Amino acid sequence: MIQKKLEVVYKPFDKTTRVPPGTTLFSAAHWIGLPIDSTCGGRGTCGKCKVQVLQGGAEITTADRKQLLAAELEAGWRLSCQAKVYEDTTVTVPELMRVPKAATMGVNRLVLLDPNVRKVFVELSEPTLEDQRSDVERLRDALTAEGFDMKVDLQALRTLPALLRNAEFKVTAVLGGDHLIALEPGDSREECYGVAFDLGTTTVVGTLMNLRTGMAEAVRSTLNGQAPFGADVISRISHGMQGDEAKVELRDAIRRTMNTILAELYEAAGVARDRVYEMVIVGNATMLHLLLGIDATPISMMPFTPAFREPLYLPARDAGLDIHPGGYVQTLPVIGAYVGADIIAGVIATGLAREDKLRVFVDVGTNGEIVLGSAKRVLCTAAPAGPAFEGSQIRCGMRATDGAIEGVTLSDRVELQVIGGDIPPKGICGSGLVDAVAQLRVAGLLDPSGRMRSREEVPEHPLSDRLINVDGVRAFLLAEGVYLSQKDVRELQFGKGSIATGIKVLMDVMGVKTADLDEVLLGGSFGSYLNPESAKIIGLVPPVDVDRILSVGNTAGEGAKMSLLSFRERQIAFELPDKMEYVELSGRADFNDSFVSVLQFAELDSLR
């Protein structure tokens, strides 16, 4: 049963939001872009996020009693990061003492710079016979006075005595949340970096971010080193089933890939490894399992159960990743076996769950993840699209590299756009495949069922001489040695049919029609290059006006960067699994009927 949402009003701004019961006032404010001051990232230790509750109850917490005066508690003041909403509530928010820094990230979203990693410079009093506090107590007391809590692990503790004394007790504490990552001599606040990773099945992208300015210092990408073990997650899981050594092979392959990218980032930006304190990693559930050396076998078989879904905050050294030895790795949560942290990041980057517009977000790939919703309600699912969109199982298919046809236009002649510029085509990648099929449909060389016409059927057509026969199968010649076969068209039909069915099922569950959709968002590396008009023609997406079909790029990487730069965005990511309803397509009685209904291509007149 869906929980009734509660209304929260923020004075004097007169901003209103509706949130599920149990949401904190701090998180609810950030969902509508209202900044509330905080230095501890919503952990209840700095006392700066206080608000006055005018209407609605908010229990007094231990943190409230520690940070607020008795008179303030009596007057209704509470720490917004601790106060949870269980009834309609009105609060007053004090004016910010400072204007928070912000950066534009994601899909034109303003992100308040509020990273989980903080560098705090302190000058400690030296020990005396009258003041025999331990080094940890001395440091903790100074940080508490600045509004920060601190936990110390053994590795940091070992370096503490010598470092404090060599630095004459003038040091910079590096905190990841309340974990002491490092203690550095003098004032090193100017250098503070983190890395956001989009851990894709095919491609891995790393971005080195300056946590003080919110700027990207360097970006690098490369093919996933696990590629020799299979092109998709199922084949890699199958490799891991061969035993512990196989699992180690998979784990080490992706670690090498990531550490190679890290080394290139450091060199490109001129940044030392020991100034990089945190990583945010997003990817599908399988990739996160394989990176951490966790058995992913149950993901591949009914009932598709991952070992974990919650976000993990782990020492980077345990993950074998080459940042500061005391640094941490943060993963975002996953919804299930086939809707992963990359989709959570995409929802963060698009703001889909925080705005009133009703939107469909599709990450097109071997596994097509689909999210439908708005601030009112969000549904998601995964549709097994197959490898056609990646150029695999296509006779002349290839990855999007030099020589791949990425765009096709048919008139009285064939015009091709080839990656790499003025070079001979070697094959066709996913975006070119979608273009080619759409253009064949528009040119009248494919009928609504997807059957390719023969040269004899259309002898007067200006492109009839391009209709050829290869090994008894009809095909269309795109360039010398590169053609599109009838079988390729069928592969694309099944792939687009699966995704279109997923969208249709979600729309049916939500009870909305195409006319209700404000936008269709195409994400992922493939979605970035997909022609919206072609996607509409083949029926991959609902037939909305083409200007409402938007390519939104690598939203997984953008969401990872946002979560790295803003603990508030990270908190929203942590809360999304409770707000997103997962719809399992397998086993649904209406799936097959829906699939059959979208398999054909629509009549062109209906798309205008």
C-alpha positions as CSV (number, residue, x, y, z in Angstrom):
1,M,0.0,0.0,0.0
2,I,1.3,3.5,-0.9
3,Q,1.9,5.7,2.1
4,K,-0.1,8.9,2.3
5,K,2.3,11.9,1.7
6,L,2.4,14.7,4.2
7,E,2.7,18.4,3.5
8,V,5.6,20.5,4.8
9,V,5.6,24.3,4.5
10,Y,8.8,26.3,5.0
11,K,8.5,29.9,6.2
12,P,9.4,32.6,5.4
13,F,9.9,31.2,1.8
14,D,6.4,29.8,1.6
15,K,7.8,26.7,-0.2
16,T,5.8,23.6,0.1
17,T,6.6,19.9,-0.5
18,R,4.9,16.6,0.1
19,V,6.9,13.7,1.5
20,P,6.4,10.2,2.8
21,P,6.1,9.8,6.6
22,G,9.5,9.5,8.3
23,T,11.4,12.0,6.0
24,T,13.5,14.5,7.9
25,L,12.8,18.2,7.6
26,F,16.4,18.6,6.3
27,S,16.0,16.1,3.5
28,A,12.5,17.4,2.6
29,A,13.9,20.9,2.2
30,H,16.7,19.8,0.0
31,W,14.2,17.9,-2.3
32,I,12.7,21.3,-3.2
33,G,16.1,23.1,-3.5
34,L,15.8,25.0,-0.2
35,P,19.3,25.2,1.5
36,I,19.4,24.7,5.2
37,D,22.8,25.5,6.9
38,S,24.9,22.5,8.0
39,T,28.6,21.6,8.3
40,C,28.2,18.0,9.6
41,G,26.2,16.9,6.5
42,G,23.0,16.1,8.5
43,R,24.5,14.0,11.3
44,G,23.2,16.1,14.2
45,T,26.6,17.1,15.4
46,C,27.0,20.8,14.3
47,G,23.7,22.2,15.5
48,K,23.5,24.6,12.5
49,C,20.5,23.2,10.8
50,K,17.9,24.2,13.5
51,V,14.4,25.1,12.4
52,Q,11.4,26.2,14.5
53,V,8.4,23.9,14.2
54,L,5.2,26.1,14.1
55,Q,2.7,23.4,13.4
56,G,3.0,19.6,13.6
57,G,4.9,17.5,16.1
58,A,8.6,16.8,16.2
59,E,9.9,14.7,19.1
60,I,13.0,16.0,20.9
61,T,16.0,13.8,20.1
62,T,19.2,13.2,22.0
63,A,21.0,15.4,19.4
64,D,18.5,18.2,20.0
65,R,19.2,18.2,23.8
66,K,22.9,18.2,23.1
67,Q,23.0,21.1,20.6
68,L,20.0,23.3,21.6
69,L,19.2,25.3,24.8
70,A,16.2,24.3,26.9
71,A,14.5,27.6,26.0
72,E,14.9,26.8,22.3
73,L,13.5,23.3,22.7
74,E,10.5,24.8,24.6
75,A,10.0,27.3,21.7
76,G,9.8,24.4,19.1
77,W,13.3,24.6,17.8
78,R,14.6,21.3,16.4
79,L,17.6,20.0,14.4
80,S,16.0,19.6,11.0
81,C,18.4,16.6,10.2
82,Q,16.9,14.7,13.1
83,A,13.3,15.8,13.0
84,K,11.1,13.4,11.1
85,V,7.7,14.3,9.6
86,Y,4.7,12.2,10.7
87,E,2.0,14.8,10.2
88,D,1.5,17.9,8.1
89,T,4.1,20.4,9.4
90,T,5.0,24.1,9.1
91,V,8.4,25.4,10.1
92,T,10.5,28.6,10.0
93,V,14.0,28.4,8.6
94,P,16.6,31.0,9.7
95,E,18.3,32.9,7.0
96,L,21.6,31.4,6.0
97,M,24.6,33.1,7.6
98,R,26.5,32.4,4.4
99,V,25.7,31.9,0.7
100,P,26.5,28.3,-0.1
101,K,28.7,27.5,-3.1
102,A,26.8,25.8,-5.9
103,A,27.6,24.1,-9.2
104,T,25.4,23.2,-12.2
105,M,25.5,19.4,-12.6
106,G,23.3,16.6,-14.0
107,V,20.5,17.8,-16.3
108,N,20.8,21.6,-15.5
109,R,20.5,21.0,-11.8
110,L,21.9,23.4,-9.2
111,V,23.9,21.4,-6.6
112,L,24.9,22.9,-3.3
113,L,28.6,22.1,-2.6
114,D,28.4,20.2,0.6
115,P,30.8,17.2,0.3
116,N,31.0,14.4,2.7
117,V,34.8,15.0,2.9
118,R,35.7,18.0,5.0
119,K,39.1,19.4,5.8
120,V,39.3,21.2,9.2
121,F,42.4,23.2,10.3
122,V,43.0,23.2,14.0
123,E,45.7,24.5,16.3
124,L,45.8,22.3,19.4
125,S,47.2,23.1,22.8
126,E,50.2,21.0,23.6
127,P,50.0,18.4,26.4
128,T,51.2,19.4,29.9
129,L,51.2,17.8,33.3
130,E,48.0,19.7,33.9
131,D,46.5,18.6,30.6
132,Q,47.2,14.9,30.0
133,R,44.4,14.3,27.5
134,S,45.2,11.7,24.9
135,D,46.1,12.8,21.4
136,V,42.7,11.5,20.2
137,E,40.8,13.3,22.9
138,R,42.7,16.5,22.2
139,L,41.9,16.3,18.5
140,R,38.3,15.2,19.1
141,D,37.6,18.1,21.5
142,A,38.9,20.6,18.9
143,L,36.8,19.2,16.1
144,T,33.7,19.0,18.4
145,A,34.2,22.8,19.0
146,E,34.0,23.2,15.2
147,G,30.8,21.2,14.9
148,F,32.4,17.8,13.8
149,D,32.3,14.4,15.3
150,M,35.3,12.0,14.8
151,K,36.0,8.3,14.8
152,V,39.6,7.0,14.5
153,D,40.7,3.6,13.1
154,L,43.9,1.9,13.9
155,Q,45.7,3.0,10.7
156,A,45.1,6.7,11.5
157,L,45.9,6.2,15.2
158,R,49.4,4.8,14.4
159,T,50.4,8.0,12.6
160,L,48.9,10.4,15.2
161,P,51.6,10.9,17.9
162,A,54.5,11.6,15.6
163,L,52.5,13.7,13.1
164,L,51.0,16.0,15.8
165,R,54.4,16.7,17.4
166,N,56.3,17.1,14.1
167,A,53.6,19.7,13.1
168,E,53.8,21.5,16.4
169,F,50.1,20.5,16.9
170,K,49.0,22.6,13.9
171,V,47.2,20.2,11.7
172,T,44.4,19.7,9.2
173,A,42.0,16.9,9.9
174,V,40.4,15.2,6.9
175,L,37.0,13.8,7.7
176,G,34.9,11.5,5.6
177,G,31.6,12.0,7.5
178,D,32.8,11.3,11.0
179,H,35.7,9.0,9.9
180,L,39.2,10.4,10.3
181,I,40.7,9.7,6.9
182,A,44.0,11.5,7.5
183,L,45.8,14.1,9.6
184,E,48.0,16.4,7.7
185,P,50.7,18.8,8.9
186,G,49.9,22.5,8.7
187,D,46.9,24.0,6.7
188,S,46.2,21.8,3.6
189,R,42.6,22.9,3.1
190,E,43.3,24.1,-0.5
191,E,43.8,20.6,-1.8
192,C,40.8,18.3,-1.5
193,Y,39.7,15.9,-4.2
194,G,37.4,13.0,-4.9
195,V,36.7,10.7,-7.8
196,A,33.3,9.7,-9.4
197,F,33.2,6.4,-11.3
198,D,30.5,5.2,-13.7
199,L,31.3,1.4,-13.7
200,G,29.7,0.3,-16.9
201,T,29.6,-3.2,-18.2
202,T,31.3,-2.1,-21.4
203,T,32.9,1.3,-20.6
204,V,34.3,2.7,-17.3
205,V,34.4,6.5,-16.8
206,G,36.3,8.2,-14.0
207,T,36.1,11.9,-13.2
208,L,38.5,13.7,-10.8
209,M,36.5,16.4,-8.9
210,N,37.8,19.3,-6.9
211,L,35.7,19.2,-3.7
212,R,36.3,22.8,-2.9
213,T,35.2,24.3,-6.2
214,G,32.9,21.6,-7.6
215,M,34.9,21.6,-10.9
216,A,36.0,18.5,-12.8
217,E,39.8,18.5,-13.0
218,A,40.1,15.5,-15.4
219,V,38.0,12.8,-17.1
220,R,39.2,9.5,-18.5
221,S,37.4,6.4,-19.9
222,T,38.3,3.0,-21.2
223,L,36.8,-0.4,-22.0
224,N,36.0,-2.5,-18.9
225,G,38.9,-4.9,-18.4
226,Q,36.4,-7.7,-17.8
227,A,35.4,-7.7,-21.5
228,P,37.4,-10.9,-22.3
229,F,35.1,-12.8,-19.9
230,G,31.9,-11.8,-21.8
231,A,30.1,-8.9,-23.3
232,D,27.2,-8.9,-20.8
233,V,26.6,-9.4,-17.1
234,I,25.2,-12.9,-17.5
235,S,28.3,-14.2,-19.3
236,R,30.5,-12.7,-16.6
237,I,28.5,-14.2,-13.8
238,S,28.8,-17.5,-15.7
239,H,32.6,-17.1,-15.7
240,G,32.5,-16.5,-12.0
241,M,30.6,-19.7,-11.4
242,Q,33.8,-21.6,-12.4
243,G,35.2,-21.1,-9.0
244,D,37.0,-18.8,-6.6
245,E,39.9,-18.2,-9.0
246,A,37.5,-17.0,-11.7
247,K,35.9,-14.6,-9.3
248,V,39.3,-13.2,-8.4
249,E,40.0,-12.8,-12.1
250,L,36.9,-10.7,-12.6
251,R,37.6,-8.6,-9.5
252,D,41.2,-8.0,-10.4
253,A,40.3,-7.1,-14.0
254,I,38.0,-4.3,-13.0
255,R,40.4,-3.1,-10.3
256,R,43.2,-2.8,-12.8
257,T,40.9,-0.9,-15.1
258,M,39.9,1.6,-12.4
259,N,43.4,2.0,-11.0
260,T,44.7,2.7,-14.5
261,I,42.1,5.4,-15.0
262,L,43.1,6.8,-11.5
263,A,46.8,7.0,-12.5
264,E,45.9,8.8,-15.7
265,L,43.6,11.3,-13.8
266,Y,46.3,12.1,-11.3
267,E,48.9,12.7,-14.1
268,A,46.5,14.8,-16.2
269,A,45.5,17.1,-13.3
270,G,48.8,17.2,-11.5
271,V,47.1,15.9,-8.3
272,A,48.8,13.7,-5.8
273,R,47.0,10.4,-4.9
274,D,47.2,11.4,-1.2
275,R,45.0,14.4,-1.8
276,V,42.2,12.2,-3.1
277,Y,40.1,11.1,-0.2
278,E,36.8,9.6,-1.4
279,M,35.2,7.8,-4.4
280,V,31.6,7.4,-5.3
281,I,31.0,4.4,-7.6
282,V,27.8,3.6,-9.5
283,G,27.0,0.7,-11.7
284,N,24.6,-2.2,-12.1
285,A,24.3,-4.6,-9.2
286,T,26.5,-7.3,-11.0
287,M,29.3,-4.8,-11.6
288,L,29.3,-3.7,-7.9
289,H,29.3,-7.4,-6.8
290,L,32.2,-8.3,-9.1
291,L,34.3,-5.3,-8.1
292,L,34.0,-6.2,-4.4
293,G,34.6,-9.9,-5.0
294,I,31.1,-10.9,-3.9
295,D,29.4,-13.9,-5.5
296,A,26.9,-12.6,-8.1
297,T,25.5,-16.0,-9.1
298,P,22.0,-15.5,-7.4
299,I,21.5,-12.4,-9.6
300,S,21.4,-14.6,-12.7
301,M,18.7,-17.0,-11.6
302,M,15.2,-16.8,-10.2
303,P,14.3,-15.0,-8.0
304,F,17.2,-12.7,-9.0
305,T,18.5,-11.8,-5.5
306,P,21.6,-9.6,-5.0
307,A,23.8,-10.1,-1.9
308,F,23.2,-6.5,-0.9
309,R,21.1,-3.5,-2.0
310,E,22.0,-0.8,0.5
311,P,24.7,1.7,0.0
312,L,28.2,0.7,1.2
313,Y,30.9,2.9,2.7
314,L,34.1,1.0,2.6
315,P,37.8,1.7,3.2
316,A,39.4,2.1,-0.3
317,R,42.2,-0.2,0.7
318,D,39.7,-3.0,1.2
319,A,38.4,-2.5,-2.3
320,G,41.9,-2.4,-3.7
321,L,41.5,1.1,-5.2
322,D,44.4,3.6,-5.4
323,I,43.3,6.7,-3.6
324,H,44.6,8.0,-0.2
325,P,45.3,4.9,1.9
326,G,42.8,6.1,4.5
327,G,40.2,7.1,2.0
328,Y,36.7,5.6,1.5
329,V,34.6,4.2,-1.3
330,Q,30.8,5.0,-1.4
331,T,28.4,3.0,-3.5
332,L,24.9,4.2,-4.1
333,P,22.0,1.8,-3.4
334,V,20.4,-0.5,-5.9
335,I,16.7,-1.2,-6.4
336,G,17.2,-4.8,-7.4
337,A,19.2,-7.3,-9.5
338,Y,18.7,-5.4,-12.7
339,V,17.9,-1.8,-11.6
340,G,21.2,-0.7,-10.2
341,A,23.0,2.2,-8.6
342,D,23.6,3.7,-12.1
343,I,19.8,4.2,-12.4
344,I,19.6,5.7,-8.9
345,A,22.3,8.1,-10.1
346,G,20.3,8.8,-13.2
347,V,17.2,9.7,-11.2
348,I,19.3,12.1,-9.1
349,A,20.8,13.7,-12.2
350,T,17.5,14.2,-13.9
351,G,15.6,15.3,-10.8
352,L,12.8,13.0,-12.0
353,A,11.6,12.1,-8.5
354,R,11.7,15.7,-7.3
355,E,9.7,17.6,-10.0
356,D,6.0,17.7,-10.9
357,K,6.6,16.9,-14.6
358,L,5.7,13.3,-15.6
359,R,8.7,11.8,-17.3
360,V,10.0,8.5,-18.7
361,F,13.7,7.9,-18.2
362,V,15.2,5.1,-20.3
363,D,18.8,3.8,-20.1
364,V,19.0,1.9,-23.4
365,G,21.4,-1.1,-23.5
366,T,21.5,-4.9,-23.3
367,N,19.4,-4.4,-20.2
368,G,17.0,-1.5,-20.7
369,E,16.2,0.2,-17.3
370,I,13.1,2.3,-17.3
371,V,11.8,4.8,-14.7
372,L,8.4,6.5,-15.0
373,G,7.2,9.2,-12.6
374,S,7.3,12.6,-10.9
375,A,7.4,13.9,-7.3
376,K,4.1,12.2,-6.8
377,R,5.0,8.6,-7.6
378,V,7.9,6.7,-9.2
379,L,7.8,3.3,-10.9
380,C,10.8,1.4,-12.3
381,T,11.5,-1.8,-14.1
382,A,14.1,-3.6,-16.2
383,A,13.5,-5.0,-19.7
384,P,15.9,-7.5,-21.3
385,A,16.5,-5.8,-24.6
386,G,19.3,-8.0,-25.9
387,P,22.6,-7.0,-27.4
388,A,21.3,-5.3,-30.6
389,F,21.7,-1.8,-29.3
390,E,25.3,-2.5,-28.5
391,G,25.9,-3.6,-32.1
392,S,26.2,-7.2,-31.1
393,Q,24.5,-10.1,-32.9
394,I,24.1,-7.7,-35.9
395,R,25.8,-9.1,-39.0
396,C,27.9,-6.0,-39.6
397,G,27.5,-4.6,-36.1
398,M,30.4,-3.1,-34.1
399,R,31.0,-0.9,-31.1
400,A,30.9,2.9,-31.4
401,T,34.5,3.3,-32.5
402,D,36.3,4.6,-35.6
403,G,34.7,3.3,-38.7
404,A,31.3,2.6,-37.2
405,I,28.3,4.1,-39.0
406,E,26.5,6.1,-36.4
407,G,23.9,8.0,-38.5
408,V,22.0,7.2,-41.6
409,T,19.8,9.4,-43.9
410,L,18.0,7.9,-47.0
411,S,16.5,10.0,-49.8
412,D,17.3,9.3,-53.4
413,R,20.8,8.4,-52.1
414,V,22.4,7.1,-49.0
415,E,24.1,9.5,-46.6
416,L,26.2,8.1,-43.8
417,Q,27.8,9.6,-40.7
418,V,30.9,7.6,-39.8
419,I,32.8,7.9,-36.5
420,G,36.3,9.1,-37.2
421,G,35.2,11.4,-40.0
422,D,36.1,10.8,-43.6
423,I,37.1,7.2,-43.4
424,P,35.6,4.1,-45.0
425,P,32.8,2.4,-43.0
426,K,33.7,-0.8,-41.3
427,G,30.4,-1.7,-39.7
428,I,27.4,-0.2,-37.9
429,C,26.9,0.6,-34.2
430,G,23.7,0.9,-32.2
431,S,22.7,4.5,-33.1
432,G,23.3,3.8,-36.8
433,L,21.2,0.7,-36.6
434,V,18.2,2.6,-35.2
435,D,18.7,5.3,-37.8
436,A,18.9,2.8,-40.6
437,V,15.8,0.9,-39.7
438,A,13.9,4.2,-39.1
439,Q,15.0,5.5,-42.5
440,L,14.1,2.3,-44.3
441,R,10.7,2.5,-42.7
442,V,10.2,6.1,-43.9
443,A,11.6,5.3,-47.3
444,G,8.9,2.6,-47.7
445,L,11.4,-0.2,-47.8
446,L,10.2,-1.8,-44.6
447,D,6.5,-2.6,-44.1
448,P,4.8,-2.2,-40.6
449,S,5.6,-5.8,-39.7
450,G,9.3,-5.1,-40.3
451,R,9.5,-7.2,-43.5
452,M,12.1,-5.8,-45.9
453,R,10.9,-5.4,-49.4
454,S,12.7,-7.0,-52.3
455,R,14.1,-5.2,-55.4
456,E,11.3,-6.8,-57.5
457,E,8.6,-5.3,-55.2
458,V,9.9,-1.7,-55.6
459,P,11.6,-1.6,-59.0
460,E,11.0,2.2,-59.4
461,H,12.4,3.2,-56.0
462,P,15.7,5.2,-56.3
463,L,17.3,2.9,-53.8
464,S,16.1,-0.4,-55.2
465,D,19.6,-1.4,-56.4
466,R,20.6,-1.3,-52.7
467,L,18.2,-4.1,-51.9
468,I,20.3,-7.3,-52.1
469,N,20.3,-10.9,-51.0
470,V,23.0,-12.3,-48.7
471,D,23.0,-16.1,-48.2
472,G,19.3,-16.2,-49.0
473,V,18.4,-13.4,-46.6
474,R,17.2,-10.0,-47.8
475,A,19.5,-7.1,-46.9
476,F,20.1,-3.4,-47.6
477,L,23.5,-2.3,-48.7
478,L,24.7,0.7,-46.7
479,A,28.3,0.9,-48.0
480,E,30.8,-1.5,-49.6
481,G,30.9,-4.5,-47.3
482,V,28.4,-3.1,-44.8
483,Y,24.7,-4.0,-45.0
484,L,21.6,-4.4,-42.8
485,S,19.9,-7.8,-43.1
486,Q,16.3,-8.8,-42.4
487,K,17.6,-10.7,-39.4
488,D,19.2,-7.5,-38.0
489,V,15.8,-5.8,-38.3
490,R,14.2,-8.6,-36.3
491,E,16.9,-8.3,-33.6
492,L,16.2,-4.6,-33.3
493,Q,12.4,-5.2,-33.2
494,F,12.8,-7.6,-30.3
495,G,15.1,-5.2,-28.4
496,K,12.9,-2.2,-28.9
497,G,9.8,-4.3,-28.3
498,S,11.1,-5.3,-24.9
499,I,11.8,-1.7,-23.8
500,A,8.6,-0.4,-25.3
501,T,6.7,-3.1,-23.4
502,G,8.4,-2.1,-20.2
503,I,7.3,1.5,-20.7
504,K,3.7,0.4,-21.6
505,V,3.4,-1.8,-18.5
506,L,4.6,1.1,-16.2
507,M,2.2,3.5,-17.9
508,D,-0.6,1.0,-17.4
509,V,0.3,0.5,-13.7
510,M,0.3,4.2,-13.1
511,G,-2.8,4.7,-15.2
512,V,-1.4,7.3,-17.6
513,K,-1.5,7.8,-21.3
514,T,1.1,9.1,-23.9
515,A,-0.7,12.5,-23.8
516,D,0.1,12.8,-20.0
517,L,3.9,12.5,-20.6
518,D,5.8,15.8,-20.4
519,E,9.2,14.4,-21.5
520,V,11.0,11.2,-22.5
521,L,14.6,11.2,-21.4
522,L,17.2,8.9,-23.1
523,G,20.2,8.2,-20.9
524,G,23.4,6.3,-21.0
525,S,26.2,6.5,-23.6
526,F,23.9,4.9,-26.2
527,G,21.0,7.3,-25.5
528,S,23.3,10.3,-25.9
529,Y,23.8,9.5,-29.6
530,L,20.4,8.2,-30.4
531,N,18.3,10.3,-32.9
532,P,15.1,11.1,-31.0
533,E,13.1,11.1,-34.3
534,S,14.4,7.6,-35.1
535,A,13.6,6.4,-31.7
536,K,10.1,7.6,-32.1
537,I,9.7,6.1,-35.6
538,I,10.8,2.6,-34.6
539,G,8.6,2.7,-31.5
540,L,11.3,2.5,-28.9
541,V,9.7,5.4,-27.0
542,P,6.1,6.7,-26.8
543,P,5.0,8.9,-29.8
544,V,5.3,12.3,-28.1
545,D,6.4,15.4,-30.0
546,V,10.0,15.0,-30.9
547,D,11.0,18.1,-29.0
548,R,10.0,16.4,-25.8
549,I,12.4,13.5,-26.4
550,L,15.7,14.5,-24.9
551,S,19.1,12.9,-24.9
552,V,20.4,13.5,-21.4
553,G,23.8,11.9,-21.7
554,N,25.7,10.0,-19.0
555,T,23.3,10.6,-16.2
556,A,25.0,7.8,-14.1
557,G,28.3,9.6,-14.1
558,E,26.5,12.9,-13.4
559,G,24.6,11.5,-10.5
560,A,27.9,10.0,-9.1
561,K,29.5,13.4,-9.3
562,M,26.5,15.1,-7.6
563,S,26.7,12.5,-4.8
564,L,30.4,13.2,-4.4
565,L,30.0,17.0,-4.2
566,S,26.9,17.1,-2.0
567,F,26.1,14.9,0.9
568,R,22.5,16.1,0.6
569,E,22.2,14.7,-2.9
570,R,23.8,11.5,-1.5
571,Q,21.1,11.3,1.2
572,I,18.4,11.7,-1.4
573,A,20.0,8.8,-3.3
574,F,19.9,6.7,-0.1
575,E,16.2,7.5,0.3
576,L,15.2,6.7,-3.3
577,P,14.7,2.9,-3.0
578,D,11.9,3.6,-0.5
579,K,10.3,6.0,-2.9
580,M,10.6,4.0,-6.1
581,E,8.2,1.0,-6.7
582,Y,9.8,-1.8,-8.7
583,V,7.6,-3.6,-11.2
584,E,8.8,-7.1,-12.2
585,L,8.0,-7.8,-15.8
586,S,8.6,-11.6,-15.8
587,G,5.6,-13.5,-14.8
588,R,3.1,-10.7,-15.6
589,A,0.1,-11.9,-17.4
590,D,-0.1,-8.8,-19.5
591,F,3.6,-8.9,-20.6
592,N,3.2,-11.1,-23.7
593,D,0.1,-9.3,-25.0
594,S,1.8,-5.9,-24.5
595,F,5.0,-7.2,-26.2
596,V,3.1,-8.4,-29.3
597,S,1.2,-5.1,-29.5
598,V,4.4,-3.0,-29.7
599,L,6.5,-5.4,-31.8
600,Q,5.3,-4.0,-35.1
601,F,6.2,-0.5,-36.4
602,A,3.5,2.1,-36.2
603,E,1.9,3.6,-39.3
604,L,3.9,6.7,-40.2
605,D,0.8,8.9,-40.4
606,S,0.0,8.1,-36.7
607,L,3.4,9.6,-35.6
608,R,2.9,13.0,-37.2
